[in-house]
């Protein structure tokens, strides 16, 4: 099976290979943003440690955005065909949305910190964040496999879709929990931010799947 790495090594010069390396770095940085958010929920109301984790989310998001811009700059001067260049632009944008949405959730959490929420709501929020982290880690694995074995990457993409389905179920459950509580738009925004980060992982994997299908077709 021809991989993107071997293809680039035969056809393209170093800027194109650098793009792939940056895409991997981009995904991992977004993953670290989600991980920091997840850790902040695990130590919720834990004082400075929780707030430190929330600040880390913003730092990782800013780092991810800088990598995205670097990818776009390299794409503008590379010899990648226009269609593939457009695919990688869309891929970088979708990956970046993972960190964008989790940063939005982190900002809400900072505003309403310290939290006084039910154990049920805390548990559901934590479950959503765990699904988000698993999804972005799978996205990184799929991108890594993309450089080695297309079929393996497609298998991991299927796992991302399954995680997104789980996220939908937990999201609906969480809205049900919120419906029983006094109205609070900030809690809704918090949950929406996490759920949207999960959707962003699937959106990115959809673009990756399009690239693979075109390559092997």
C-alpha positions as CSV (number, residue, x, y, z in Angstrom):
1,X,0.0,0.0,0.0
2,X,1.4,3.3,-1.1
3,X,1.5,5.8,1.8
4,X,1.5,9.6,1.7
5,X,5.0,9.6,3.3
6,X,6.5,7.4,0.5
7,X,4.5,9.4,-2.1
8,X,5.9,12.7,-0.9
9,X,9.4,11.3,-0.6
10,X,9.3,10.3,-4.3
11,X,7.4,13.3,-5.7
12,X,7.7,16.3,-3.5
13,X,10.5,18.3,-2.0
14,X,11.1,19.1,1.7
15,X,8.4,21.8,2.0
16,X,5.7,19.3,1.3
17,X,7.1,16.8,3.8
18,X,7.3,19.6,6.3
19,X,3.5,20.2,5.8
20,X,2.7,16.6,6.8
21,X,4.9,16.9,9.9
22,X,3.3,20.2,10.9
23,X,-0.2,18.7,10.4
24,X,0.8,16.0,12.9
25,X,2.2,18.6,15.3
26,X,-1.0,20.6,14.9
27,X,-3.2,17.7,15.8
28,X,-1.1,16.8,18.8
29,X,-1.2,20.3,20.1
30,X,-5.0,20.4,19.8
31,X,-5.0,17.1,21.7
32,X,-3.0,18.6,24.5
33,X,-5.5,21.5,24.7
34,X,-8.3,19.0,25.2
35,X,-6.3,17.0,27.7
36,X,-5.7,20.1,29.8
37,X,-9.4,20.8,29.8
38,X,-10.2,17.3,30.8
39,X,-7.7,17.5,33.7
40,X,-9.3,20.8,34.8
41,X,-12.6,19.0,35.1
42,X,-11.1,16.2,37.1
43,X,-9.8,18.6,39.7
44,X,-12.9,20.9,39.5
45,X,-12.9,23.5,42.3
46,X,-9.4,22.4,43.1
47,X,-8.2,25.9,43.4
48,X,-5.1,27.1,41.5
49,X,-4.4,23.7,39.9
50,X,-7.7,23.7,38.1
51,X,-7.3,27.3,36.9
52,X,-3.7,26.5,35.7
53,X,-5.1,23.7,33.6
54,X,-7.7,26.1,32.1
55,X,-4.9,28.6,31.3
56,X,-3.0,25.8,29.6
57,X,-6.0,25.3,27.3
58,X,-5.6,28.8,25.9
59,X,-1.9,28.4,25.5
60,X,-2.2,25.2,23.5
61,X,-5.0,26.8,21.4
62,X,-2.7,29.7,20.6
63,X,0.1,27.4,19.7
64,X,-2.2,25.3,17.5
65,X,-3.3,28.5,15.7
66,X,0.3,29.4,15.0
67,X,1.0,26.0,13.5
68,X,-2.1,26.3,11.4
69,X,-0.9,29.6,9.9
70,X,2.5,28.0,9.3
71,X,0.8,25.1,7.4
72,X,-1.1,27.6,5.3
73,X,2.0,29.6,4.5
74,X,3.9,26.5,3.3
75,X,0.9,25.4,1.3
76,X,0.9,28.7,-0.5
77,X,4.5,28.1,-1.8
78,X,4.5,24.3,-2.2
79,X,4.3,22.3,-5.4
80,X,1.3,20.3,-4.1
81,X,-1.5,20.1,-6.8
82,X,-4.3,22.6,-6.3
83,X,-6.9,20.0,-5.3
84,X,-4.7,18.4,-2.7
85,X,-3.6,21.8,-1.4
86,X,-7.3,22.7,-0.9
87,X,-7.8,19.4,1.0
88,X,-4.9,20.2,3.4
89,X,-6.2,23.7,3.9
90,X,-9.6,22.3,4.9
91,X,-7.9,19.7,7.1
92,X,-5.9,22.3,8.9
93,X,-9.0,24.4,9.5
94,X,-11.0,21.5,10.8
95,X,-8.3,20.3,13.1
96,X,-7.9,23.9,14.5
97,X,-11.6,24.0,15.4
98,X,-11.0,21.2,17.9
99,X,-8.8,23.6,20.0
100,X,-11.1,26.6,19.3
101,X,-14.2,24.9,20.7
102,X,-12.4,23.5,23.7
103,X,-11.0,26.9,24.4
104,X,-14.5,28.3,24.3
105,X,-15.6,25.7,26.8
106,X,-12.6,26.5,29.0
107,X,-13.4,30.3,29.0
108,X,-16.9,29.5,30.1
109,X,-15.6,27.3,32.9
110,X,-13.3,30.1,34.0
111,X,-16.3,32.6,34.2
112,X,-18.5,30.3,36.3
113,X,-15.6,28.9,38.4
114,X,-15.9,27.8,41.2
115,X,-18.8,25.5,40.2
116,X,-21.7,24.4,42.4
117,X,-23.3,21.7,40.2
118,X,-24.9,18.4,40.8
119,X,-22.8,15.2,40.7
120,X,-24.9,14.1,37.8
121,X,-24.1,17.2,35.7
122,X,-20.4,17.0,36.7
123,X,-20.3,13.3,35.7
124,X,-21.9,14.0,32.3
125,X,-19.7,16.9,31.5
126,X,-16.7,14.8,32.4
127,X,-17.9,12.0,30.1
128,X,-18.3,14.4,27.2
129,X,-14.7,15.7,27.8
130,X,-13.4,12.2,27.9
131,X,-15.0,11.5,24.5
132,X,-13.6,14.7,23.1
133,X,-10.1,13.6,24.2
134,X,-10.4,10.1,22.9
135,X,-11.7,11.5,19.6
136,X,-8.8,14.0,19.1
137,X,-6.3,11.3,20.1
138,X,-7.8,9.0,17.5
139,X,-7.6,11.8,15.0
140,X,-3.8,12.1,15.7
141,X,-3.5,8.3,15.3
142,X,-5.4,8.4,12.0
143,X,-3.1,11.2,10.7
144,X,-0.1,9.2,11.8
145,X,-1.4,6.0,10.1
146,X,-2.1,8.2,7.0
147,X,1.7,8.4,6.5
148,X,2.1,4.6,6.7
149,X,-1.1,2.7,5.7
150,X,-4.2,4.2,4.3
151,X,-6.4,1.2,5.3
152,X,-5.3,1.5,8.9
153,X,-6.1,5.2,8.8
154,X,-9.6,4.5,7.5
155,X,-10.2,2.0,10.3
156,X,-9.3,4.6,12.9
157,X,-11.6,7.1,11.2
158,X,-14.5,4.6,11.8
159,X,-13.6,4.7,15.5
160,X,-13.8,8.5,15.5
161,X,-17.3,8.2,14.0
162,X,-18.3,5.8,16.8
163,X,-17.0,8.2,19.4
164,X,-19.0,11.0,17.8
165,X,-22.1,8.9,18.1
166,X,-21.3,8.3,21.8
167,X,-20.8,12.0,22.2
168,X,-24.3,12.7,20.7
169,X,-25.9,10.3,23.2
170,X,-24.1,11.8,26.2
171,X,-24.9,15.4,25.0
172,X,-28.6,14.6,24.8
173,X,-28.4,13.1,28.3
174,X,-26.7,16.1,29.6
175,X,-29.3,18.5,28.1
176,X,-31.9,16.4,29.9
177,X,-30.0,17.0,33.2
178,X,-29.8,20.7,32.5
179,X,-33.5,20.8,31.8
180,X,-34.2,19.8,35.4
181,X,-32.0,22.7,36.7
182,X,-32.7,26.4,36.9
183,X,-32.0,28.0,33.5
184,X,-28.3,28.9,33.0
185,X,-27.1,29.8,29.6
186,X,-23.4,29.4,30.6
187,X,-23.8,25.8,31.5
188,X,-25.4,25.2,28.1
189,X,-22.5,27.0,26.4
190,X,-20.0,24.9,28.4
191,X,-21.6,21.6,27.2
192,X,-22.0,22.9,23.7
193,X,-18.3,23.8,23.5
194,X,-17.3,20.3,24.4
195,X,-19.8,18.7,22.1
196,X,-18.7,20.9,19.2
197,X,-15.1,19.9,19.8
198,X,-16.1,16.3,19.3
199,X,-17.9,17.2,16.1
200,X,-14.8,19.1,14.9
201,X,-12.8,15.9,15.3
202,X,-15.2,14.0,13.0
203,X,-15.2,16.9,10.6
204,X,-11.5,16.7,10.3
205,X,-11.6,12.9,9.9
206,X,-14.1,13.3,7.1
207,X,-11.6,15.5,5.2
208,X,-8.9,13.0,5.8
209,X,-11.1,10.3,4.5
210,X,-11.8,12.2,1.4
211,X,-8.0,12.6,0.8
212,X,-7.4,8.9,1.3
213,X,-10.3,7.7,-0.9
214,X,-9.1,10.0,-3.7
215,X,-5.5,8.7,-3.3
216,X,-6.4,5.0,-3.4
217,X,-9.2,5.4,-5.9
